[in-house]
Amino acid sequence: MSIDELIGRGGPGRGQGRKPISDDAKPYKLLLPAELRAKLVDLGGAEWLRAQLALAAHLDSINLEGAVNLAARYINAMRQLPQYHNNLDHRGPLVHIMTGVRVLPVGDLTDDDDDSGVLEVVYAGGHRAEVNGHAFYQMAVAEGARWEVDSNVDDIPARKHDVYQQRIASLDEHLRQKHGLD
């Protein structure tokens, strides 16, 4: 009996090489210049790229048509807020106009008894967090109200402007004059 047989080695060639990530995984060749290859390595290489592609596929799979659970109702309510008016497709997740943060419903979208109200927030880099839908909705409403008031500061008498609104009006006037925006 050889030493390989005693310690359970399978002999040359057996069990060597990279293990597949799934049964249907196939290699894909990607040509990148050196600086992009270095950036991909910094981001996490193939594992990061797979995660980004999985997130993109997940976002494409979300369809809120006919969605009735509490999380979907929060999403539909927030579509009315100015910070989400850039969302032309009302079937998918919300995208915050200034940050690019995506907001998605969680749970069984077709179950009107699903009242967990959990939302998923997906940041531009792919970081994901589940949040309390009601709390997130309340913050979004407050942000939307502030946007509405501050974007229509001319409708408020100057004597009633708070310090923030005074600065908005002053900066707006300065930039309009300086850059001929009137």
C-alpha positions as CSV (number, residue, x, y, z in Angstrom):
1,M,0.0,0.0,0.0
2,S,1.4,3.4,-0.9
3,I,1.4,6.5,1.3
4,D,-1.2,8.2,-0.9
5,E,-3.6,5.4,-0.3
6,L,-3.0,5.5,3.5
7,I,-3.8,9.2,3.8
8,G,-6.7,9.2,1.4
9,R,-5.2,11.0,-1.5
10,G,-6.8,10.2,-4.9
11,G,-3.7,10.2,-7.0
12,P,-2.6,12.6,-9.6
13,G,-5.2,14.8,-11.2
14,R,-8.2,13.9,-9.1
15,G,-10.1,16.7,-7.3
16,Q,-7.7,19.4,-8.5
17,G,-8.5,22.7,-10.0
18,R,-11.1,25.3,-9.3
19,K,-14.4,24.1,-8.0
20,P,-17.5,25.2,-10.1
21,I,-19.8,27.8,-8.5
22,S,-22.8,26.1,-10.0
23,D,-23.6,23.2,-12.3
24,D,-24.4,25.4,-15.2
25,A,-21.5,27.9,-14.7
26,K,-19.5,28.6,-17.9
27,P,-16.4,30.8,-18.2
28,Y,-16.8,34.2,-19.8
29,K,-13.8,36.1,-21.3
30,L,-13.7,39.8,-20.6
31,L,-10.9,42.0,-22.1
32,L,-10.0,44.9,-19.9
33,P,-7.3,47.5,-20.0
34,A,-4.8,47.3,-17.1
35,E,-6.4,50.2,-15.1
36,L,-9.9,48.7,-15.3
37,R,-8.6,45.2,-14.5
38,A,-6.9,46.7,-11.4
39,K,-10.1,48.4,-10.4
40,L,-12.0,45.2,-10.8
41,V,-9.5,43.4,-8.6
42,D,-9.9,46.2,-6.0
43,L,-13.7,45.8,-6.1
44,G,-13.6,42.1,-5.5
45,G,-13.0,40.6,-8.9
46,A,-15.3,37.9,-10.3
47,E,-17.2,37.6,-7.0
48,W,-18.1,41.3,-7.1
49,L,-19.0,41.2,-10.7
50,R,-21.3,38.2,-10.2
51,A,-23.0,40.1,-7.3
52,Q,-23.5,43.1,-9.5
53,L,-25.0,41.0,-12.3
54,A,-27.2,39.2,-9.7
55,L,-28.5,42.5,-8.4
56,A,-29.2,43.8,-11.9
57,A,-31.2,40.6,-12.7
58,H,-33.1,40.9,-9.4
59,L,-34.0,44.5,-10.1
60,D,-35.2,43.6,-13.6
61,S,-37.4,40.8,-12.1
62,I,-39.3,43.2,-9.8
63,N,-42.8,43.9,-11.2
64,L,-45.1,46.0,-9.0
65,E,-48.1,45.7,-11.3
66,G,-50.8,44.1,-9.2
67,A,-48.6,44.3,-6.0
68,V,-50.8,44.7,-2.9
69,N,-48.7,44.0,0.2
70,L,-47.9,46.9,2.6
71,A,-44.4,47.3,1.3
72,A,-45.7,47.8,-2.2
73,R,-48.2,50.3,-1.0
74,Y,-45.5,52.3,0.6
75,I,-43.6,52.3,-2.7
76,N,-46.7,53.4,-4.6
77,A,-47.3,56.2,-2.1
78,M,-43.7,57.4,-2.3
79,R,-43.9,57.6,-6.1
80,Q,-46.0,60.7,-5.6
81,L,-43.1,62.5,-3.8
82,P,-40.8,64.9,-5.8
83,Q,-37.6,63.1,-5.0
84,Y,-39.0,60.0,-6.9
85,H,-40.6,61.8,-9.9
86,N,-37.8,60.7,-12.2
87,N,-39.2,57.1,-12.1
88,L,-41.0,56.8,-15.5
89,D,-41.5,53.0,-15.1
90,H,-44.1,52.4,-12.4
91,R,-43.5,48.7,-12.3
92,G,-40.0,48.6,-10.9
93,P,-38.2,49.9,-7.8
94,L,-38.1,53.5,-6.9
95,V,-34.9,55.5,-7.6
96,H,-34.1,58.6,-5.6
97,I,-33.4,61.4,-8.0
98,M,-30.4,62.8,-6.1
99,T,-28.7,59.8,-4.7
100,G,-29.5,56.9,-7.1
101,V,-30.6,54.8,-4.1
102,R,-33.1,52.2,-5.1
103,V,-36.1,51.3,-2.8
104,L,-37.7,47.9,-3.2
105,P,-40.6,46.2,-1.5
106,V,-39.9,43.0,0.4
107,G,-42.2,40.0,1.0
108,D,-45.0,38.4,-1.0
109,L,-46.1,41.3,-3.2
110,T,-49.4,39.7,-4.1
111,D,-50.5,38.9,-0.5
112,D,-52.6,41.8,0.8
113,D,-52.4,40.2,4.3
114,D,-48.6,40.7,4.2
115,D,-48.4,43.7,6.5
116,S,-44.7,43.5,7.5
117,G,-44.0,46.7,5.5
118,V,-40.3,45.9,5.1
119,L,-38.4,47.8,2.4
120,E,-35.0,47.1,0.9
121,V,-32.7,50.0,0.2
122,V,-30.0,49.3,-2.4
123,Y,-27.1,51.8,-2.6
124,A,-25.2,52.6,-5.8
125,G,-22.2,50.3,-4.8
126,G,-24.6,47.4,-4.3
127,H,-24.8,47.5,-0.5
128,R,-28.3,46.4,0.6
129,A,-30.2,47.0,3.8
130,E,-33.7,46.1,4.9
131,V,-35.5,48.9,6.7
132,N,-38.8,49.6,8.5
133,G,-41.1,50.7,5.7
134,H,-43.2,53.1,7.9
135,A,-40.1,54.9,9.2
136,F,-38.5,55.2,5.8
137,Y,-41.8,56.4,4.3
138,Q,-42.1,59.1,7.1
139,M,-38.6,60.3,6.3
140,A,-39.3,60.4,2.6
141,V,-42.5,62.4,3.2
142,A,-40.6,64.9,5.3
143,E,-37.9,65.2,2.6
144,G,-40.5,65.6,-0.1
145,A,-42.3,68.3,1.8
146,R,-39.1,70.2,2.3
147,W,-38.3,69.9,-1.4
148,E,-41.8,71.3,-2.3
149,V,-41.6,74.2,0.1
150,D,-38.0,75.1,-0.8
151,S,-38.5,74.8,-4.6
152,N,-41.5,77.2,-4.3
153,V,-39.9,79.6,-1.9
154,D,-41.1,82.6,-4.1
155,D,-44.6,81.7,-3.1
156,I,-43.9,82.4,0.6
157,P,-43.7,86.0,1.7
158,A,-40.1,87.0,2.3
159,R,-40.9,88.0,5.9
160,K,-42.0,84.4,6.6
161,H,-38.8,82.7,5.2
162,D,-36.8,80.8,7.7
163,V,-33.0,81.1,7.5
164,Y,-32.7,78.2,5.1
165,Q,-35.3,79.6,2.8
166,Q,-33.7,83.0,2.9
167,R,-30.4,81.5,1.8
168,I,-32.1,79.5,-1.0
169,A,-33.8,82.7,-2.3
170,S,-30.5,84.6,-2.1
171,L,-28.4,81.9,-3.8
172,D,-31.0,81.3,-6.5
173,E,-31.1,85.0,-7.3
174,H,-27.3,85.2,-7.4
175,L,-26.9,82.2,-9.7
176,R,-29.8,83.3,-12.0
177,Q,-28.2,86.7,-12.5
178,K,-24.6,85.4,-12.9
179,H,-25.4,82.7,-15.4
180,G,-28.3,84.3,-17.2
181,L,-30.9,81.7,-16.2
182,D,-33.9,84.0,-16.2
